[in-house]
Amino acid sequence: MRLSLVASLLTVVASSTVAWAQQTAYGQCGGQGWTAGLAFIPTRCLQSTGGSTPTSTTSAAVSTTTSNGVFRNPLKTSNGSDPYMVYSNGYYYLMTTTWSNLQLSRGRTLKELKSSTPKVIWKDTTTARCCNFWAPEIHSIGGVWYIYYSAGASGDNASQRIHVVKASGSDLWASTWSYAGRIVFPNRDVWSIDATIATLNGSNYIIYSTQDNNAQCLFIAPLTSPTTAGNAYVLSRPTYSWEQVGWNVNEGPVPLYHSGRTWIVYSASLCSGTGYKLGRLEYIGGDPLSQSSWSKYSQPILQSANG
């Protein structure tokens, strides 16, 4: 689950040019709560806020508030949590959590994206990965588009694992998609969600959220191919009090690159409460698999102001 960067960011982006190396978008848990009987395994939330960091100019701003001042998802009023966006060949492409399949929306502007009709690009009837499609992300690796997402068995959130589908071509909209495999971490084949891909020192790494020692933590592993990974290591634990509101949680990691620096922005605390926040790690050099190569900021960069 991903918390939005800030409501006004989308308005700013929609009316100006912002140049970033990574094109991503962020979402917010909509308050679905927790799954009974599964300790600290959250259900996927249904509504979210959103933002973007595009590489080209868009048109008029998209409204994000209602008359009573409540912030609403400006792009998707339902099934809008965990948004991830890329910009390719003149279009913004948006994916969100829909539970039952993978859907892709596109538009030449953010305003056009809001009115676009989502296209279902992947369904799966295989029992072990048929359901609970969460947090899809689109990544180009070696010139090929892949979508990383979490899925599991029907009614069993504890079975969530990271899966990958592959595009047939360079055109995201025209491509057909095929199942490419499940990401298996040799030393930790356990509940895994919210995968993202980060490039550090010319190599790709997969960063994701998983359970460890009564907490939900961020782990990192080398991505040896688009569908295989090496052993996973702890990247971040929810050690600060602001990461422990409602439950001890680090999730929804996304890399940001700017001026030669790399950050991992992540969500902290229980998503369904008012304590959900954004934290930040910065890569400071060395082996990306070592926690000592990362600096964790002691304060959140965004948090709820009015509940």
C-alpha positions in Angstrom: 0.0 0.0 0.0 1.4 3.4 -0.9 0.6 6.7 0.6 0.4 9.7 -1.7 3.2 12.2 -1.7 1.0 15.3 -1.2 -2.4 16.3 -2.6 -1.1 19.5 -4.1 1.7 17.7 -6.0 -0.7 16.4 -8.6 -2.1 19.8 -9.1 1.4 21.3 -9.6 2.4 18.5 -11.9 -0.7 18.8 -14.0 0.1 22.4 -14.9 3.9 22.4 -15.2 6.9 20.4 -16.3 8.8 18.4 -13.7 11.8 16.4 -14.8 12.6 13.3 -12.8 14.5 10.2 -13.8 11.8 7.9 -12.4 8.1 8.2 -13.5 6.0 6.9 -10.6 2.8 7.6 -8.8 1.7 6.9 -5.2 -1.5 5.9 -3.5 -3.1 5.7 -0.1 -4.8 3.0 1.8 -8.5 3.6 1.9 -9.2 2.0 5.4 -10.2 -1.5 4.7 -8.6 -2.7 7.9 -7.1 -6.1 8.6 -8.0 -9.7 7.8 -9.4 -11.5 10.8 -7.2 -14.4 11.9 -4.1 -13.2 10.0 -1.8 -11.3 12.3 -0.7 -8.0 10.8 -1.6 -9.1 7.3 -3.6 -6.2 5.8 -6.4 -6.4 3.4 -6.0 -4.3 0.3 -7.6 -0.9 0.5 -10.0 0.4 -2.0 -9.6 4.1 -2.3 -6.4 6.2 -2.5 -4.9 9.5 -3.2 -2.5 9.9 -6.1 0.4 11.9 -7.5 2.9 11.7 -10.3 6.4 12.7 -11.4 6.1 12.9 -15.2 8.7 13.7 -17.8 6.6 15.9 -20.0 4.2 18.8 -19.7 0.5 18.0 -19.0 -2.5 20.2 -19.4 -4.9 21.7 -16.9 -4.9 20.6 -13.3 -7.1 17.9 -12.0 -9.3 18.7 -9.1 -8.5 16.9 -5.9 -10.9 18.3 -3.3 -14.6 18.4 -2.7 -16.6 21.3 -1.4 -16.2 20.2 2.2 -12.4 20.1 1.8 -12.1 16.3 1.9 -9.3 15.0 -0.4 -10.5 12.5 -3.0 -8.7 10.4 -5.5 -8.5 12.7 -8.5 -8.0 9.9 -11.1 -10.0 6.9 -9.9 -13.0 7.1 -7.5 -12.9 3.3 -7.0 -10.2 0.7 -7.2 -7.7 3.5 -7.0 -5.3 2.3 -4.3 -1.6 1.5 -4.9 -1.4 3.6 -8.1 1.7 3.4 -10.2 2.3 5.4 -13.4 4.8 5.5 -16.2 5.1 7.8 -19.2 5.8 6.2 -22.6 5.4 7.2 -26.2 3.3 10.2 -25.4 0.9 8.6 -22.9 0.6 8.3 -19.2 -0.1 4.7 -18.2 -1.7 4.1 -14.8 -2.2 0.8 -12.9 -3.9 0.4 -9.5 -5.1 -2.4 -7.2 -8.3 -4.0 -8.6 -8.2 -7.3 -6.7 -9.4 -9.5 -9.5 -7.1 -8.7 -12.5 -4.5 -6.3 -13.9 -5.9 -3.2 -15.6 -4.2 -0.5 -17.6 -5.5 3.1 -18.2 -3.9 5.6 -20.5 -4.2 9.3 -21.4 -2.1 11.9 -23.1 -2.7 14.2 -20.1 -3.6 13.5 -16.5 -7.1 15.0 -17.1 -7.6 12.6 -20.1 -6.3 9.8 -17.9 -9.1 10.4 -15.5 -11.8 9.8 -18.1 -10.1 6.9 -19.8 -11.7 3.4 -19.7 -9.4 0.8 -18.0 -8.3 -2.1 -20.2 -8.1 -5.5 -18.5 -4.7 -6.9 -19.6 -4.3 -9.9 -17.4 -6.4 -12.5 -15.5 -5.3 -15.7 -14.0 -7.3 -18.9 -13.1 -4.3 -20.7 -11.5 -5.4 -21.4 -8.0 -2.3 -20.2 -6.2 -2.3 -16.8 -7.9 -5.9 -16.3 -9.1 -6.9 -13.6 -6.7 -6.1 -10.5 -4.5 -4.2 -8.7 -7.3 -2.3 -5.9 -5.4 0.1 -3.1 -6.2 1.0 -3.7 -9.8 4.1 -1.8 -11.1 5.3 -1.4 -14.7 9.0 -1.6 -15.3 11.1 -1.7 -18.4 14.1 -4.1 -18.1 16.4 -4.6 -21.0 13.9 -2.8 -23.3 11.0 -5.1 -22.3 8.0 -4.2 -20.2 7.2 -6.3 -17.1 4.5 -5.9 -14.5 5.3 -6.9 -10.9 2.4 -7.5 -8.7 1.2 -9.5 -5.6 -1.4 -12.2 -5.8 -2.5 -15.4 -4.0 -5.3 -17.9 -3.6 -8.9 -16.9 -3.1 -9.7 -15.9 0.5 -6.1 -16.4 1.6 -4.2 -13.2 2.0 -1.4 -15.2 3.7 -0.6 -16.8 0.4 0.4 -13.5 -1.3 3.6 -13.7 -3.4 5.2 -11.5 -6.1 4.4 -12.5 -9.7 5.5 -11.1 -13.1 3.8 -10.8 -16.4 5.6 -9.8 -19.6 4.6 -7.6 -22.6 4.8 -8.9 -26.1 6.1 -5.6 -27.5 7.2 -2.0 -26.7 3.7 -0.6 -27.0 2.1 -1.0 -23.6 -1.4 -0.6 -24.9 -1.2 -2.9 -27.9 0.8 -5.6 -26.2 -0.5 -9.0 -25.2 0.7 -10.2 -21.8 2.0 -13.6 -20.7 2.8 -15.0 -17.3 6.6 -14.8 -16.8 7.0 -16.3 -13.4 7.0 -15.9 -9.6 9.8 -14.2 -7.8 11.2 -16.7 -5.3 13.8 -15.6 -2.8 15.9 -18.6 -2.0 16.3 -17.8 1.7 12.8 -16.4 2.3 9.9 -17.9 0.3 7.3 -16.3 2.5 4.5 -13.7 2.3 5.7 -10.9 0.0 4.0 -7.8 -1.4 4.5 -4.3 -2.9 7.6 -5.1 -5.0 9.4 -2.4 -6.8 12.6 -2.3 -8.9 15.5 0.0 -8.1 18.7 0.4 -10.2 21.9 1.0 -8.2 25.4 1.1 -9.6 24.2 -0.3 -12.9 22.4 -3.3 -11.3 18.8 -4.0 -10.6 17.4 -4.8 -7.2 13.9 -5.8 -6.1 12.7 -4.2 -2.9 9.5 -5.4 -1.3 7.5 -5.7 2.0 7.4 -8.9 4.1 6.9 -10.1 7.6 9.8 -10.6 10.0 10.0 -10.8 13.8 6.5 -9.5 14.5 6.7 -6.6 12.0 6.3 -5.8 8.4 9.7 -4.8 7.0 11.3 -3.8 3.7 13.7 -6.4 2.2 16.1 -6.1 -0.7 17.5 -8.7 -3.1 19.5 -8.7 -6.3 17.4 -9.1 -9.4 19.4 -11.6 -11.4 16.9 -11.7 -14.3 13.5 -10.1 -14.7 11.9 -13.1 -13.0 14.6 -14.4 -10.6 16.2 -13.0 -7.5 19.0 -13.8 -5.1 18.8 -14.0 -1.3 16.9 -11.2 0.4 18.2 -9.0 3.2 16.6 -6.6 5.6 16.6 -3.0 4.3 14.4 -1.3 6.8 12.5 -2.2 10.0 9.8 0.0 11.6 11.9 1.1 14.5 10.6 4.7 15.0 7.4 5.4 16.9 5.8 7.0 13.9 6.3 3.7 12.0 4.4 1.8 14.7 1.0 3.5 14.8 -1.6 0.7 14.7 1.0 -1.8 13.8 4.8 -2.0 13.0 4.8 -1.5 9.2 7.1 -0.5 6.4 5.6 -1.1 3.0 5.0 0.3 -0.5 8.6 1.2 -1.4 9.4 3.3 -4.5 12.8 4.6 -5.7 13.3 8.2 -6.5 16.4 9.4 -8.4 17.5 13.0 -8.6 20.9 14.8 -9.2 22.8 11.6 -8.7 21.1 10.6 -5.4 18.7 7.7 -4.8 16.0 7.5 -2.2 13.5 4.9 -1.3 10.2 6.4 -0.2 8.0 4.0 1.7 4.7 3.9 3.7 4.8 3.4 7.5 2.3 2.4 10.2 -1.1 0.8 9.7 -2.7 1.9 6.5 -6.2 1.9 7.7 -5.6 4.4 10.5 -4.8 8.1 10.7 -1.1 7.4 11.5 -0.1 6.3 8.0 3.0 8.3 6.9 5.8 8.4 4.4 9.3 7.6 5.4 12.5 7.9 3.4 15.8 6.0 3.0 18.8 7.3 1.1 21.5 5.3 -0.5 24.9 6.5 0.7 27.2 4.1 -1.2 28.5 0.6 -0.8 26.7 -2.7 -1.1 23.0 -2.0 -1.6 22.2 -5.2 0.2 23.8 -3.9 3.4 21.7 -1.8 5.8 24.9 0.3 6.4 24.7 1.5 2.8 21.5 3.3 3.6 20.6 6.3 5.8 17.1 6.2 7.3 15.6 9.6 8.0 14.4 9.9 11.6 11.2 11.9 10.8 8.5 11.2 8.2 8.3 13.4 5.2 4.5 13.4 5.1 1.9 12.6 7.6 -1.8 13.2 8.3 -2.7 16.8 9.3 -6.3 16.4 10.1 -7.1 12.7 10.4 
